[in-house]
Structure formats: C-alpha cells, structure tokens
Amino acid sequence: MSQDQNNKKNKRNKQLKNFALMSGVAIQMGITIYLFVILGKWLDDKMEGDGKLFLIIGTLLGVAISIFVVLRQLKKINEE
C-alpha cells in the first residue's frame, strides 16, 4: 500500500471511531436525562406535594450533566 492509501484508510477509521463515540454519547445523554426525570418524579411522590418541583429540578439537572459530559467527550475527541 502506498502512503496515500494508508492516510485515507486511517482517516476513514478515525471517522468511524468518532461516529461510534458520538452515537454512544447520544444514548448516554438520553439515559442520564431519563434517570433524573424518574428521580424527580419519585421525589415528588415521596414529598406528597402538589407541584412538580423535583421533576423540573431533576430534568434540568439531568440536561446540565448530560451537556457537561458531551462537552468533555467532544474536547477529548478534538484533542486526538
């Protein structure tokens, strides 16, 4: 194989690796938000309140944590 073919193959492999990492990030983000929503609902039920305060807090916290994790992983990908 020539040097040019090796470079193309390496670039293709890197793109596939990045695609796989980002697919995993999307799944991880969804699961994190879902778990914090469930936690918020559970806390609302335990506190027997009228509102949905813990549901809202749990959702926002889940989104914030997910965004933080995504940004960290993107930074890691860009450094490679």
Biopython code that builds the backbone (N, CA, C, O; Angstrom):
import numpy as np
from Bio.PDB.StructureBuilder import StructureBuilder

atoms = [
    (1, "MET", "N", (0.833, -1.183, 0.000)),
    (1, "MET", "CA", (0.000, 0.000, 0.000)),
    (1, "MET", "C", (0.874, 1.241, 0.000)),
    (1, "MET", "O", (1.934, 1.284, 0.625)),
    (2, "SER", "N", (0.413, 2.219, -0.699)),
    (2, "SER", "CA", (1.162, 3.464, -0.727)),
    (2, "SER", "C", (0.825, 4.305, 0.505)),
    (2, "SER", "O", (-0.123, 4.013, 1.235)),
    (3, "GLN", "N", (1.608, 5.337, 0.716)),
    (3, "GLN", "CA", (1.409, 6.247, 1.854)),
    (3, "GLN", "C", (0.040, 6.922, 1.757)),
    (3, "GLN", "O", (-0.633, 7.108, 2.770)),
    (4, "ASP", "N", (-0.373, 7.288, 0.538)),
    (4, "ASP", "CA", (-1.657, 7.968, 0.322)),
    (4, "ASP", "C", (-2.825, 7.060, 0.710)),
    (4, "ASP", "O", (-3.788, 7.512, 1.331)),
    (5, "GLN", "N", (-2.738, 5.784, 0.345)),
    (5, "GLN", "CA", (-3.796, 4.831, 0.688)),
    (5, "GLN", "C", (-3.865, 4.621, 2.198)),
    (5, "GLN", "O", (-4.956, 4.521, 2.758)),
    (6, "ASN", "N", (-2.719, 4.554, 2.856)),
    (6, "ASN", "CA", (-2.693, 4.419, 4.311)),
    (6, "ASN", "C", (-3.335, 5.631, 4.993)),
    (6, "ASN", "O", (-4.080, 5.479, 5.961)),
    (7, "ASN", "N", (-3.046, 6.823, 4.488)),
    (7, "ASN", "CA", (-3.631, 8.040, 5.061)),
    (7, "ASN", "C", (-5.149, 8.048, 4.912)),
    (7, "ASN", "O", (-5.865, 8.433, 5.836)),
    (8, "LYS", "N", (-5.639, 7.624, 3.745)),
    (8, "LYS", "CA", (-7.088, 7.569, 3.522)),
    (8, "LYS", "C", (-7.739, 6.547, 4.451)),
    (8, "LYS", "O", (-8.811, 6.793, 5.003)),
    (9, "LYS", "N", (-7.085, 5.409, 4.617)),
    (9, "LYS", "CA", (-7.620, 4.364, 5.475)),
    (9, "LYS", "C", (-7.646, 4.828, 6.936)),
    (9, "LYS", "O", (-8.625, 4.596, 7.646)),
    (10, "ASN", "N", (-6.574, 5.481, 7.380)),
    (10, "ASN", "CA", (-6.518, 5.991, 8.747)),
    (10, "ASN", "C", (-7.585, 7.056, 8.990)),
    (10, "ASN", "O", (-8.214, 7.094, 10.048)),
    (11, "LYS", "N", (-7.778, 7.918, 7.995)),
    (11, "LYS", "CA", (-8.800, 8.968, 8.123)),
    (11, "LYS", "C", (-10.186, 8.335, 8.220)),
    (11, "LYS", "O", (-11.011, 8.762, 9.027)),
    (12, "ARG", "N", (-10.437, 7.333, 7.410)),
    (12, "ARG", "CA", (-11.734, 6.632, 7.417)),
    (12, "ARG", "C", (-11.959, 5.950, 8.764)),
    (12, "ARG", "O", (-13.056, 6.021, 9.318)),
    (13, "ASN", "N", (-10.935, 5.294, 9.292)),
    (13, "ASN", "CA", (-11.050, 4.629, 10.591)),
    (13, "ASN", "C", (-11.325, 5.632, 11.706)),
    (13, "ASN", "O", (-12.117, 5.359, 12.609)),
    (14, "LYS", "N", (-10.672, 6.793, 11.645)),
    (14, "LYS", "CA", (-10.884, 7.831, 12.656)),
    (14, "LYS", "C", (-12.316, 8.359, 12.584)),
    (14, "LYS", "O", (-12.934, 8.611, 13.618)),
    (15, "GLN", "N", (-12.849, 8.527, 11.368)),
    (15, "GLN", "CA", (-14.222, 8.998, 11.215)),
    (15, "GLN", "C", (-15.207, 7.982, 11.784)),
    (15, "GLN", "O", (-16.170, 8.360, 12.450)),
    (16, "LEU", "N", (-14.977, 6.708, 11.529)),
    (16, "LEU", "CA", (-15.855, 5.668, 12.068)),
    (16, "LEU", "C", (-15.796, 5.614, 13.595)),
    (16, "LEU", "O", (-16.814, 5.417, 14.259)),
    (17, "LYS", "N", (-14.603, 5.789, 14.137)),
    (17, "LYS", "CA", (-14.439, 5.796, 15.584)),
    (17, "LYS", "C", (-15.184, 6.977, 16.194)),
    (17, "LYS", "O", (-15.877, 6.819, 17.199)),
    (18, "ASN", "N", (-15.049, 8.151, 15.601)),
    (18, "ASN", "CA", (-15.748, 9.336, 16.099)),
    (18, "ASN", "C", (-17.264, 9.170, 16.004)),
    (18, "ASN", "O", (-17.995, 9.583, 16.904)),
    (19, "PHE", "N", (-17.733, 8.565, 14.911)),
    (19, "PHE", "CA", (-19.165, 8.312, 14.755)),
    (19, "PHE", "C", (-19.672, 7.382, 15.849)),
    (19, "PHE", "O", (-20.734, 7.617, 16.425)),
    (20, "ALA", "N", (-18.924, 6.341, 16.132)),
    (20, "ALA", "CA", (-19.319, 5.397, 17.187)),
    (20, "ALA", "C", (-19.335, 6.078, 18.553)),
    (20, "ALA", "O", (-20.245, 5.851, 19.351)),
    (21, "LEU", "N", (-18.340, 6.906, 18.821)),
    (21, "LEU", "CA", (-18.295, 7.630, 20.094)),
    (21, "LEU", "C", (-19.487, 8.564, 20.238)),
    (21, "LEU", "O", (-20.095, 8.630, 21.306)),
    (22, "MET", "N", (-19.825, 9.281, 19.181)),
    (22, "MET", "CA", (-20.939, 10.226, 19.251)),
    (22, "MET", "C", (-22.282, 9.503, 19.355)),
    (22, "MET", "O", (-23.207, 10.015, 19.985)),
    (23, "SER", "N", (-22.400, 8.340, 18.756)),
    (23, "SER", "CA", (-23.627, 7.551, 18.910)),
    (23, "SER", "C", (-23.792, 7.132, 20.364)),
    (23, "SER", "O", (-24.894, 7.176, 20.911)),
    (24, "GLY", "N", (-22.718, 6.737, 20.969)),
    (24, "GLY", "CA", (-22.745, 6.374, 22.383)),
    (24, "GLY", "C", (-23.085, 7.556, 23.267)),
    (24, "GLY", "O", (-23.769, 7.400, 24.279)),
    (25, "VAL", "N", (-22.616, 8.736, 22.896)),
    (25, "VAL", "CA", (-22.896, 9.942, 23.664)),
    (25, "VAL", "C", (-24.396, 10.235, 23.638)),
    (25, "VAL", "O", (-24.972, 10.602, 24.663)),
    (26, "ALA", "N", (-25.026, 10.078, 22.484)),
    (26, "ALA", "CA", (-26.458, 10.340, 22.375)),
    (26, "ALA", "C", (-27.261, 9.394, 23.266)),
    (26, "ALA", "O", (-28.208, 9.818, 23.930)),
    (27, "ILE", "N", (-26.893, 8.139, 23.283)),
    (27, "ILE", "CA", (-27.580, 7.161, 24.132)),
    (27, "ILE", "C", (-27.349, 7.484, 25.601)),
    (27, "ILE", "O", (-28.280, 7.444, 26.405)),
    (28, "GLN", "N", (-26.131, 7.800, 25.942)),
    (28, "GLN", "CA", (-25.789, 8.147, 27.321)),
    (28, "GLN", "C", (-26.554, 9.387, 27.779)),
    (28, "GLN", "O", (-27.024, 9.449, 28.915)),
    (29, "MET", "N", (-26.672, 10.355, 26.906)),
    (29, "MET", "CA", (-27.398, 11.583, 27.226)),
    (29, "MET", "C", (-28.872, 11.274, 27.511)),
    (29, "MET", "O", (-29.436, 11.765, 28.490)),
    (30, "GLY", "N", (-29.475, 10.480, 26.674)),
    (30, "GLY", "CA", (-30.879, 10.115, 26.864)),
    (30, "GLY", "C", (-31.113, 9.360, 28.152)),
    (30, "GLY", "O", (-32.079, 9.632, 28.865)),
    (31, "ILE", "N", (-30.250, 8.425, 28.457)),
    (31, "ILE", "CA", (-30.396, 7.633, 29.680)),
    (31, "ILE", "C", (-30.209, 8.506, 30.919)),
    (31, "ILE", "O", (-30.949, 8.365, 31.893)),
    (32, "THR", "N", (-29.234, 9.398, 30.890)),
    (32, "THR", "CA", (-28.990, 10.284, 32.030)),
    (32, "THR", "C", (-30.204, 11.161, 32.307)),
    (32, "THR", "O", (-30.648, 11.269, 33.450)),
    (33, "ILE", "N", (-30.736, 11.783, 31.270)),
    (33, "ILE", "CA", (-31.906, 12.648, 31.449)),
    (33, "ILE", "C", (-33.094, 11.836, 31.951)),
    (33, "ILE", "O", (-33.803, 12.266, 32.861)),
    (34, "TYR", "N", (-33.313, 10.674, 31.366)),
    (34, "TYR", "CA", (-34.427, 9.810, 31.776)),
    (34, "TYR", "C", (-34.316, 9.436, 33.259)),
    (34, "TYR", "O", (-35.304, 9.502, 33.991)),
    (35, "LEU", "N", (-33.133, 9.048, 33.695)),
    (35, "LEU", "CA", (-32.962, 8.650, 35.096)),
    (35, "LEU", "C", (-33.211, 9.811, 36.052)),
    (35, "LEU", "O", (-33.789, 9.617, 37.121)),
    (36, "PHE", "N", (-32.784, 11.014, 35.681)),
    (36, "PHE", "CA", (-33.029, 12.165, 36.546)),
    (36, "PHE", "C", (-34.509, 12.556, 36.552)),
    (36, "PHE", "O", (-35.008, 13.044, 37.566)),
    (37, "VAL", "N", (-35.215, 12.352, 35.444)),
    (37, "VAL", "CA", (-36.664, 12.587, 35.420)),
    (37, "VAL", "C", (-37.358, 11.604, 36.355)),
    (37, "VAL", "O", (-38.234, 11.993, 37.127)),
    (38, "ILE", "N", (-36.974, 10.343, 36.290)),
    (38, "ILE", "CA", (-37.556, 9.323, 37.176)),
    (38, "ILE", "C", (-37.264, 9.665, 38.634)),
    (38, "ILE", "O", (-38.141, 9.526, 39.487)),
    (39, "LEU", "N", (-36.049, 10.106, 38.930)),
    (39, "LEU", "CA", (-35.697, 10.510, 40.284)),
    (39, "LEU", "C", (-36.564, 11.677, 40.743)),
    (39, "LEU", "O", (-37.044, 11.682, 41.877)),
    (40, "GLY", "N", (-36.768, 12.660, 39.879)),
    (40, "GLY", "CA", (-37.606, 13.805, 40.216)),
    (40, "GLY", "C", (-39.044, 13.397, 40.492)),
    (40, "GLY", "O", (-39.659, 13.885, 41.441)),
    (41, "LYS", "N", (-39.587, 12.498, 39.665)),
    (41, "LYS", "CA", (-40.956, 12.000, 39.899)),
    (41, "LYS", "C", (-41.041, 11.268, 41.227)),
    (41, "LYS", "O", (-41.999, 11.444, 41.981)),
    (42, "TRP", "N", (-40.041, 10.448, 41.513)),
    (42, "TRP", "CA", (-40.038, 9.688, 42.758)),
    (42, "TRP", "C", (-40.000, 10.633, 43.960)),
    (42, "TRP", "O", (-40.728, 10.434, 44.932)),
    (43, "LEU", "N", (-39.156, 11.655, 43.894)),
    (43, "LEU", "CA", (-39.074, 12.623, 44.981)),
    (43, "LEU", "C", (-40.389, 13.393, 45.144)),
    (43, "LEU", "O", (-40.809, 13.663, 46.269)),
    (44, "ASP", "N", (-41.032, 13.743, 44.043)),
    (44, "ASP", "CA", (-42.332, 14.417, 44.125)),
    (44, "ASP", "C", (-43.364, 13.526, 44.810)),
    (44, "ASP", "O", (-44.164, 14.008, 45.612)),
    (45, "ASP", "N", (-43.351, 12.238, 44.501)),
    (45, "ASP", "CA", (-44.280, 11.306, 45.145)),
    (45, "ASP", "C", (-43.983, 11.154, 46.631)),
    (45, "ASP", "O", (-44.903, 11.104, 47.448)),
    (46, "LYS", "N", (-42.703, 11.080, 46.985)),
    (46, "LYS", "CA", (-42.311, 10.918, 48.385)),
    (46, "LYS", "C", (-42.671, 12.143, 49.217)),
    (46, "LYS", "O", (-43.081, 12.008, 50.369)),
    (47, "MET", "N", (-42.524, 13.327, 48.650)),
    (47, "MET", "CA", (-42.785, 14.559, 49.384)),
    (47, "MET", "C", (-44.271, 14.913, 49.403)),
    (47, "MET", "O", (-44.694, 15.809, 50.133)),
    (48, "GLU", "N", (-45.050, 14.208, 48.602)),
    (48, "GLU", "CA", (-46.505, 14.387, 48.533)),
    (48, "GLU", "C", (-46.896, 15.844, 48.346)),
    (48, "GLU", "O", (-47.831, 16.330, 48.982)),
    (49, "GLY", "N", (-46.191, 16.526, 47.485)),
    (49, "GLY", "CA", (-46.503, 17.921, 47.197)),
    (49, "GLY", "C", (-47.450, 18.024, 46.019)),
    (49, "GLY", "O", (-47.665, 17.060, 45.283)),
    (50, "ASP", "N", (-48.012, 19.212, 45.857)),
    (50, "ASP", "CA", (-48.939, 19.440, 44.745)),
    (50, "ASP", "C", (-48.208, 19.674, 43.434)),
    (50, "ASP", "O", (-48.690, 19.302, 42.364)),
    (51, "GLY", "N", (-47.056, 20.287, 43.529)),
    (51, "GLY", "CA", (-46.344, 20.687, 42.319)),
    (51, "GLY", "C", (-45.429, 19.614, 41.777)),
    (51, "GLY", "O", (-45.389, 18.481, 42.257)),
    (52, "LYS", "N", (-44.716, 20.009, 40.784)),
    (52, "LYS", "CA", (-43.762, 19.121, 40.121)),
    (52, "LYS", "C", (-42.351, 19.682, 40.259)),
    (52, "LYS", "O", (-41.547, 19.591, 39.331)),
    (53, "LEU", "N", (-42.058, 20.258, 41.410)),
    (53, "LEU", "CA", (-40.781, 20.925, 41.623)),
    (53, "LEU", "C", (-39.597, 19.989, 41.407)),
    (53, "LEU", "O", (-38.661, 20.333, 40.685)),
    (54, "PHE", "N", (-39.627, 18.822, 42.018)),
    (54, "PHE", "CA", (-38.493, 17.902, 41.905)),
    (54, "PHE", "C", (-38.373, 17.321, 40.496)),
    (54, "PHE", "O", (-37.271, 17.012, 40.042)),
    (55, "LEU", "N", (-39.495, 17.174, 39.812)),
    (55, "LEU", "CA", (-39.460, 16.723, 38.425)),
    (55, "LEU", "C", (-38.723, 17.749, 37.564)),
    (55, "LEU", "O", (-37.878, 17.390, 36.744)),
    (56, "ILE", "N", (-39.044, 19.007, 37.754)),
    (56, "ILE", "CA", (-38.388, 20.071, 36.987)),
    (56, "ILE", "C", (-36.904, 20.150, 37.339)),
    (56, "ILE", "O", (-36.052, 20.245, 36.456)),
    (57, "ILE", "N", (-36.606, 20.108, 38.629)),
    (57, "ILE", "CA", (-35.197, 20.158, 39.061)),
    (57, "ILE", "C", (-34.427, 18.956, 38.523)),
    (57, "ILE", "O", (-33.312, 19.103, 38.024)),
    (58, "GLY", "N", (-35.013, 17.782, 38.624)),
    (58, "GLY", "CA", (-34.361, 16.572, 38.123)),
    (58, "GLY", "C", (-34.107, 16.634, 36.633)),
    (58, "GLY", "O", (-33.039, 16.241, 36.163)),
    (59, "THR", "N", (-35.098, 17.133, 35.876)),
    (59, "THR", "CA", (-34.938, 17.247, 34.425)),
    (59, "THR", "C", (-33.817, 18.220, 34.078)),
    (59, "THR", "O", (-32.952, 17.912, 33.258)),
    (60, "LEU", "N", (-33.835, 19.390, 34.703)),
    (60, "LEU", "CA", (-32.793, 20.383, 34.416)),
    (60, "LEU", "C", (-31.410, 19.902, 34.827)),
    (60, "LEU", "O", (-30.425, 20.146, 34.129)),
    (61, "LEU", "N", (-31.342, 19.222, 35.955)),
    (61, "LEU", "CA", (-30.060, 18.677, 36.407)),
    (61, "LEU", "C", (-29.554, 17.602, 35.440)),
    (61, "LEU", "O", (-28.366, 17.563, 35.120)),
    (62, "GLY", "N", (-30.446, 16.743, 34.984)),
    (62, "GLY", "CA", (-30.070, 15.716, 34.015)),
    (62, "GLY", "C", (-29.564, 16.307, 32.720)),
    (62, "GLY", "O", (-28.578, 15.829, 32.159)),
    (63, "VAL", "N", (-30.239, 17.359, 32.231)),
    (63, "VAL", "CA", (-29.801, 18.018, 30.999)),
    (63, "VAL", "C", (-28.435, 18.677, 31.204)),
    (63, "VAL", "O", (-27.556, 18.569, 30.349)),
    (64, "ALA", "N", (-28.260, 19.357, 32.337)),
    (64, "ALA", "CA", (-26.977, 20.028, 32.611)),
    (64, "ALA", "C", (-25.831, 19.027, 32.683)),
    (64, "ALA", "O", (-24.767, 19.253, 32.106)),
    (65, "ILE", "N", (-26.045, 17.930, 33.384)),
    (65, "ILE", "CA", (-24.994, 16.910, 33.493)),
    (65, "ILE", "C", (-24.696, 16.302, 32.124)),
    (65, "ILE", "O", (-23.536, 16.064, 31.788)),
    (66, "SER", "N", (-25.737, 16.051, 31.339)),
    (66, "SER", "CA", (-25.543, 15.487, 30.002)),
    (66, "SER", "C", (-24.739, 16.418, 29.111)),
    (66, "SER", "O", (-23.841, 15.973, 28.396)),
    (67, "ILE", "N", (-25.054, 17.701, 29.149)),
    (67, "ILE", "CA", (-24.314, 18.671, 28.340)),
    (67, "ILE", "C", (-22.851, 18.723, 28.785)),
    (67, "ILE", "O", (-21.948, 18.777, 27.950)),
    (68, "PHE", "N", (-22.622, 18.707, 30.085)),
    (68, "PHE", "CA", (-21.256, 18.716, 30.605)),
    (68, "PHE", "C", (-20.467, 17.509, 30.096)),
    (68, "PHE", "O", (-19.327, 17.650, 29.655)),
    (69, "VAL", "N", (-21.074, 16.333, 30.157)),
    (69, "VAL", "CA", (-20.396, 15.112, 29.711)),
    (69, "VAL", "C", (-20.131, 15.161, 28.210)),
    (69, "VAL", "O", (-19.059, 14.760, 27.757)),
    (70, "VAL", "N", (-21.099, 15.650, 27.437)),
    (70, "VAL", "CA", (-20.914, 15.746, 25.985)),
    (70, "VAL", "C", (-19.767, 16.696, 25.659)),
    (70, "VAL", "O", (-18.929, 16.385, 24.813)),
    (71, "LEU", "N", (-19.720, 17.834, 26.313)),
    (71, "LEU", "CA", (-18.639, 18.783, 26.052)),
    (71, "LEU", "C", (-17.273, 18.208, 26.409)),
    (71, "LEU", "O", (-16.297, 18.432, 25.693)),
    (72, "ARG", "N", (-17.199, 17.466, 27.518)),
    (72, "ARG", "CA", (-15.929, 16.816, 27.887)),
    (72, "ARG", "C", (-15.500, 15.802, 26.838)),
    (72, "ARG", "O", (-14.325, 15.730, 26.477)),
    (73, "GLN", "N", (-16.463, 15.014, 26.348)),
    (73, "GLN", "CA", (-16.124, 14.000, 25.362)),
    (73, "GLN", "C", (-15.753, 14.632, 24.020)),
    (73, "GLN", "O", (-14.863, 14.132, 23.333)),
    (74, "LEU", "N", (-16.420, 15.723, 23.637)),
    (74, "LEU", "CA", (-16.050, 16.410, 22.414)),
    (74, "LEU", "C", (-14.653, 16.989, 22.502)),
    (74, "LEU", "O", (-13.892, 16.946, 21.535)),
    (75, "LYS", "N", (-14.321, 17.526, 23.656)),
    (75, "LYS", "CA", (-12.974, 18.065, 23.869)),
    (75, "LYS", "C", (-11.933, 16.945, 23.732)),
    (75, "LYS", "O", (-10.876, 17.136, 23.130)),
    (76, "LYS", "N", (-12.248, 15.791, 24.293)),
    (76, "LYS", "CA", (-11.336, 14.653, 24.205)),
    (76, "LYS", "C", (-11.159, 14.190, 22.754)),
    (76, "LYS", "O", (-10.049, 13.867, 22.332)),
    (77, "ILE", "N", (-12.257, 14.159, 21.999)),
    (77, "ILE", "CA", (-12.199, 13.742, 20.603)),
    (77, "ILE", "C", (-11.360, 14.719, 19.789)),
    (77, "ILE", "O", (-10.556, 14.308, 18.952)),
    (78, "ASN", "N", (-11.548, 16.009, 20.036)),
    (78, "ASN", "CA", (-10.806, 17.027, 19.271)),
    (78, "ASN", "C", (-9.318, 17.020, 19.598)),
    (78, "ASN", "O", (-8.502, 17.413, 18.764)),
    (79, "GLU", "N", (-8.954, 16.579, 20.796)),
    (79, "GLU", "CA", (-7.539, 16.531, 21.163)),
    (79, "GLU", "C", (-6.798, 15.389, 20.489)),
    (79, "GLU", "O", (-5.574, 15.436, 20.366)),
    (80, "GLU", "N", (-7.513, 14.374, 20.054)),
    (80, "GLU", "CA", (-6.859, 13.204, 19.440)),
    (80, "GLU", "C", (-6.347, 13.494, 18.087)),
    (80, "GLU", "O", (-5.774, 12.615, 17.443)),
]
sb = StructureBuilder()
sb.init_structure("model")
sb.init_model(0)
sb.init_chain("A")
sb.init_seg("    ")
for serial, (resi, resn, name, xyz) in enumerate(atoms, 1):
    if name == "N":
        sb.init_residue(resn, " ", resi, " ")
    sb.init_atom(name, np.array(xyz, "f"), 0.0, 1.0, " ", f" {name:<3s}", serial, name[0])
structure = sb.get_structure()
